[in-house]
């Protein structure tokens, strides 16, 4: 998925191979660091040792973050064997698995303990808004800064430092995200996430993966990989695939064993530290679990692959609104809850409304396959406001601001609305590049 507009001067294969060789020892050293960070959590879990909530939070949180990096490296290297839009979709899915593990635990636990119902929704809405309000602008700003050196070299026009051009294949993701954003407003209207609604969202996720697998990729050149991913990708085929599988299995084992104690430690630490547990669950947990995803996207942007970077985060947003939200009521029922699905209180209704309205604004901004630097600044500003405006009326007002701004931007980009909404339902043409 090389973005030739943002990366006009890729290195030669020989240079890439040499770079991977020089970085090999350092890259494997990073894997060793991740293993060292994960070992205490494994020991704690196997022995049942739990000194206090704050220590548990640090130990299990560190393990989740370390395992997340292993997942991210393995997922990026896996693109060597999986090409096109499907690779971006799978990379985005794998990168958010740690978040899913934590969130689904809260949903499962809420089936037998109603006190945990608020945390399932809190973790999802926090991670969703963090991804769009901070992750998207971060990638855009990095991409535009990197573009400056190409502008000075004369290989890109001056406008490249002001606007990030998205890849044509992103039209499919944006189309799915637009449809999911509209459907998301049913959640605050219903006041719950019904079981049947969960299955509808899961079906949408399956349809998304199927459509992504049909997107043809017009670029036959292999994408350059550096760092740990480049080290793995340069291996012989069999060794590479076994290494990727080993990293996946090890990371998944650590995440699955650490998700429950990490989630419980978040709630308990709030009381121990005098901090609102809801705040920790909504913002600290997503920040920990999504950090590797942000870093992977930032690395794409630093390599001049801004289109692929933002494409990964857009795909993650689709995953959250379909697979993650759709799984919550199912986990709730499996945990002993009623078949009516996951109930939401007044606060959760407001949070979902705010999250859905922010998503609509995000879609409006990128629907023309352009991301202006001022749009990135506006998203960050609106994201920051929610930490100041924390009451009911403030959340509703901010939701309305999102929607009004979205209407204005949609009108400006009105010619792109119809082709974007149609993208999930039509055969995607080959992506023309360079």
Long-range contacts (C-beta under 8 A, 24 or more apart in sequence): 1-79, 1-84, 1-85, 1-87, 1-88, 1-167, 1-169, 1-217, 1-219, 1-223, 1-305, 1-307, 1-308, 1-311, 2-219, 2-221, 2-223, 2-224, 2-305, 2-308, 2-433, 3-167, 3-304, 3-305, 3-306, 3-307, 3-308, 3-433, 4-219, 4-433, 4-434, 5-156, 5-160, 5-165, 5-307, 6-143, 6-146, 6-147, 6-150, 6-160, 6-164, 6-165, 6-304, 6-305, 6-306, 6-307, 7-303, 7-304, 7-305, 8-150, 8-155, 8-156, 8-304, 9-150, 9-153, 9-155, 10-221, 10-224, 11-224, 16-224, 16-225, 16-226, 16-230, 17-234, 19-226, 19-230, 20-225, 20-226, 20-230, 20-231, 20-233, 20-234, 21-234, 23-226, 23-227, 23-230, 23-231, 24-231, 27-227, 27-228, 27-230, 27-231, 28-228, 28-231, 30-69, 30-228, 31-70, 31-73, 31-228, 31-247, 33-66, 34-66, 34-67, 34-69, 34-70, 35-66, 37-62, 37-63, 37-65, 37-66, 38-62, 38-63, 38-66, 38-67, 38-254, 38-258, 41-254, 41-257, 41-258, 41-261, 42-254, 42-257, 44-261, 45-257, 45-258, 45-261, 50-261, 52-272, 53-265, 53-268, 53-269, 53-271, 53-272, 54-265, 54-269, 54-272, 54-273, 56-261, 56-262, 56-264, 56-265, 56-268, 56-269, 57-262, 57-265, 57-266, 57-269, 60-258, 60-261, 60-262, 60-265, 61-262, 61-265, 61-288, 63-254, 63-258, 63-262, 64-98, 64-101, 64-102, 64-254, 64-255, 64-258, 64-259, 64-262, 64-288, 64-289, 65-98, 65-288, 65-289, 65-291, 65-292, 66-254, 67-98, 67-250, 67-251, 67-252, 67-254, 67-255, 67-258, 68-95, 68-98, 68-251, 68-255, 68-289, 68-291, 68-292, 68-293, 69-292, 69-295, 70-247, 70-250, 70-251, 70-254, 71-95, 71-97, 71-98, 71-247, 71-248, 71-251, 71-252, 71-255, 71-292, 72-292, 72-293, 72-295, 72-296, 73-227, 73-228, 73-229, 73-232, 73-247, 74-232, 74-243, 74-244, 74-247, 74-248, 74-251, 75-296, 76-225, 76-229, 76-296, 77-225, 77-228, 77-229, 77-230, 77-232, 77-233, 77-240, 77-243, 77-244, 78-244, 79-223, 79-225, 80-222, 80-225, 80-233, 80-240, 81-240, 81-241, 83-217, 84-169, 84-212, 84-213, 84-215, 84-216, 84-217, 85-169, 85-172, 85-173, 85-212, 85-213, 85-215, 85-217, 85-428, 86-209, 86-212, 86-213, 86-215, 88-169, 88-173, 88-212, 88-308, 88-311, 88-312, 88-315, 89-173, 89-208, 89-209, 89-212, 89-315, 89-318, 89-319, 91-296, 91-312, 91-315, 92-293, 92-312, 92-313, 92-315, 92-316, 92-318, 92-319, 93-315, 93-316, 93-319, 93-323, 94-248, 95-290, 95-292, 95-293, 95-296, 95-312, 95-316, 96-127, 96-289, 96-290, 96-293, 96-316, 96-319, 96-320, 96-324, 97-252, 97-255, 98-255, 98-259, 98-288, 98-289, 98-292, 99-123, 99-127, 99-285, 99-286, 99-289, 99-290, 99-324, 100-323, 100-324, 100-327, 101-255, 101-256, 101-259, 102-259, 102-262, 102-263, 102-285, 102-289, 103-127, 103-324, 103-328, 104-327, 104-328, 104-331, 105-259, 105-260, 105-263, 106-263, 106-281, 107-327, 107-328, 107-329, 107-331, 107-332, 107-335, 107-342, 108-331, 108-332, 108-334, 108-335, 109-263, 109-335, 110-332, 110-335, 110-337, 110-342, 111-331, 111-332, 111-333, 111-334, 111-335, 111-336, 111-337, 112-335, 112-336, 112-337, 116-267, 117-332, 117-342, 117-343, 117-344, 117-345, 117-348, 118-278, 118-345, 118-347, 118-348, 119-263, 119-267, 119-277, 119-278, 119-281, 120-328, 120-331, 120-332, 120-342, 121-328, 121-342, 121-344, 121-348, 121-351, 121-352, 122-278, 122-281, 122-282, 122-348, 122-351, 123-281, 123-282, 123-285, 123-286, 124-320, 124-324, 124-325, 124-328, 125-282, 125-348, 125-351, 125-352, 125-354, 125-355, 126-281, 126-282, 126-283, 126-285, 126-286, 127-285, 127-286, 127-289, 127-290, 127-320, 128-317, 128-320, 128-321, 128-355, 128-358, 128-359, 129-354, 129-355, 129-358, 129-383, 129-386, 130-283, 130-286, 130-287, 130-290, 130-383, 131-290, 131-293, 131-313, 131-316, 131-317, 131-320, 132-317, 132-358, 132-359, 132-362, 132-379, 132-383, 133-358, 133-379, 133-380, 133-382, 133-383, 133-384, 134-294, 134-380, 134-383, 135-290, 135-293, 135-294, 135-297, 135-313, 135-316, 136-310, 136-313, 136-314, 136-362, 136-371, 136-376, 136-379, 137-376, 137-377, 137-379, 137-380, 138-294, 138-297, 138-298, 139-297, 139-298, 139-300, 139-301, 139-306, 139-309, 139-310, 139-313, 140-164, 140-306, 140-310, 140-371, 140-373, 140-375, 140-376, 141-373, 141-376, 142-298, 142-301, 142-302, 142-306, 142-309, 143-301, 143-304, 143-306, 143-309, 143-310, 144-306, 144-373, 146-301, 146-302, 146-304, 146-306, 147-304, 147-306, 150-304, 162-372, 162-373, 163-370, 163-371, 163-372, 163-373, 164-306, 164-307, 164-310, 164-370, 164-371, 165-306, 165-307, 165-369, 165-370, 166-307, 166-310, 166-311, 166-366, 166-369, 166-370, 166-371, 167-307, 167-308, 167-311, 167-369, 167-431, 168-369, 168-431, 168-432, 169-215, 169-217, 169-311, 169-428, 169-431, 170-307, 170-310, 170-311, 170-314, 170-366, 170-369, 171-369, 171-419, 171-420, 171-423, 171-428, 172-211, 172-212, 172-215, 172-423, 172-424, 172-428, 173-208, 173-212, 173-311, 173-314, 173-315, 173-318, 174-314, 174-363, 174-366, 174-367, 174-369, 174-420, 174-423, 175-420, 175-421, 175-422, 175-423, 175-424, 176-204, 176-208, 176-211, 176-318, 176-322, 176-423, 176-424, 177-314, 177-317, 177-318, 177-321, 177-359, 177-362, 177-363, 178-363, 178-367, 178-420, 178-421, 179-204, 179-421, 179-424, 180-204, 180-318, 180-321, 180-322, 180-359, 181-321, 181-356, 181-359, 181-360, 181-363, 182-360, 184-321, 184-325, 184-352, 184-355, 184-356, 184-359, 185-353, 185-356, 187-325, 187-344, 187-349, 187-352, 187-356, 188-344, 188-349, 188-350, 188-352, 188-353, 188-356, 191-343, 191-344, 191-349, 192-329, 192-340, 192-341, 192-342, 192-343, 192-344, 193-325, 193-328, 193-329, 193-341, 193-342, 193-344, 194-329, 194-340, 194-341, 195-329, 195-330, 195-333, 195-339, 195-340, 195-341, 196-341, 197-326, 197-329, 197-341, 198-325, 198-326, 198-327, 198-328, 198-329, 198-330, 198-341, 199-326, 199-330, 200-326, 201-321, 201-322, 201-323, 201-325, 201-326, 202-322, 202-323, 202-326, 202-327, 202-330, 204-322, 204-326, 205-318, 205-319, 205-322, 205-323, 205-326, 207-424, 208-318, 208-322, 208-424, 211-424, 211-428, 212-315, 214-427, 214-428, 215-428, 215-431, 216-428, 216-429, 216-430, 216-431, 217-430, 217-431, 218-430, 218-431, 218-432, 218-433, 219-431, 219-433, 219-434, 223-305, 223-308, 224-303, 226-303, 227-299, 310-366, 310-371, 314-366, 317-359, 317-362, 321-359, 346-392, 347-392, 350-392, 350-395, 350-396, 350-399, 351-395, 353-395, 353-396, 353-399, 354-386, 354-395, 354-398, 354-399, 354-402, 356-399, 357-398, 357-399, 357-400, 357-402, 357-403, 357-406, 358-382, 358-383, 358-402, 360-402, 360-403, 360-406, 361-402, 361-403, 361-405, 361-406, 361-409, 363-406, 364-405, 364-406, 364-407, 364-409, 364-410, 364-413, 365-409, 367-410, 367-413, 367-416, 367-417, 367-420, 368-413, 368-416, 369-416, 375-409, 378-405
